[in-house]
């Protein structure tokens, strides 16, 4: 229960930072997400003509495409957060 509460608080801080204009650099964000949720890899991607371009990544196996990740989100602006 304590770990769940800690993860929830960490996620809330990360989301609040992102919504407030993001004082956290993309590299810091992916590292914080990977550590908080003990993930194998996290990547911030951007759609490009030839697929996806990695803007920041953390972990041993960060996803290179949204399709490679069990969870990803793709807002209308073409940026993506992929979690593995």
PyMOL commands that set and color helices and strands:
alter all, ss='L'
color gray80, all
select helices_A, chain A and resi 2-19+26-37+66-68
alter helices_A, ss='H'
color red, helices_A
select strands_A, chain A and resi 41-48+51-59+71-74+79-83
alter strands_A, ss='S'
color yellow, strands_A
deselect
rebuild
show_as cartoon
